[in-house]
Amino acid sequence: MEELLKKELNTEKVVLLGSSSGGCINDAKTYDTDQGKVFVKTNTKSGSRKMFDGEYASLVAIDKVGIVKVPKPYKVIDLPEGGAIFVMENLDLSQGLSKFAPQLGQQLASLHLHNSKTRQAIAKAEGHIGKTDNLTYIDKYGFDVPTCCGFIEQCNTWNSDWISFYSNKLESQVKLAESQYGDREVRELWNTLNPNIHKLFTNVDLEPALLHGDLWSGNAAENSEGPVVYDPASFYGHSEYDLAISCMFGGFGQDFFTAYHKVIPKAEGFKLRLDLYKLFHYLNHWNHFGGGYKNSSVNILKSLVKATR
């Protein structure tokens, strides 16, 4: 590994400092180099290159906005024996969030509003030559590359309609559960819910927002300067989607959500849509980790079917 890093990073010094947490599916180590410390995630599975390329693009997109701190991505490298590694900036982080949770809530909401504010700035500057040269408004839902929530690829094909885009995300998870577990109950419930999803979006203003995509408490921490997020699975989607997994497993606290909603207040029907967005993550966890998440998936489906009759 050290020789590969020397070659790919063009450095003479690569010293292993220790192992770190790489999440649920990757191994990770920290190295010291001529350019400073780097954090290296490793996965030897087929398809890991695509996973890391998606994470790389996600970090670039969030970093470019400049609102929420993320580790700077450096390079994705193929392993000779198969799989890939992802080299990024090493940040000295404390585990979880404490004093900076409200700040992250405010920053996340500001990240979600950035694309909308870009549209407003372009409209305001219309007719002024050069005023909008550095502004790009994203008017569809999706992302330029596939991203993986865990190890499962998300199709991010651009779509002008959010409900259609999100329905396709759920369909792919249901189809995978069918193929892995032969489950018919989830398929039947999903087929009943799918035609009625639009009922959950009455009087809701939808606009593409850059999302982290997998913001559970294990993907957020802090240092002396403020909050940091990492391991994103980004795409442009409905801002509420990011809050679903944030409240599924604890760790953020009410201060985080209060700060978020001071910037973006809850819209009508918020709780039911949050359940709709939780459904993706429960299905995704079921497809990753097995039947322990089936009941949660089924229960949310039944509740949403009832609510949309």
Secondary structure, DSSP 8 states (H G I E B T S, - for coil): -HHHHHHHHT-S-EEEEEEEEETTTEEEEEEEETTEEEEEEEE-STTHHHHHHHHHHHHHHHHHHTSS----EEEEEE-TTSSEEEEEE----BSS-STTHHHHHHHHHHHHHHHHHHHHHHHHTTTSTTTTTT-----SBB-SS-EEETTEEE----BS-HHHHHHHHHHHHHHHHHHHH---HHHHHHHHHGGGGGGGGTT-----EEE-S---GGGEEEETTEEEE-S---EEE-TTHHHHHHTTS--S-HHHHHHHHHHS---TTHHHHHHHHHHHHHHHHHHHH-GGGHHHHHHHHHHHHHHT-
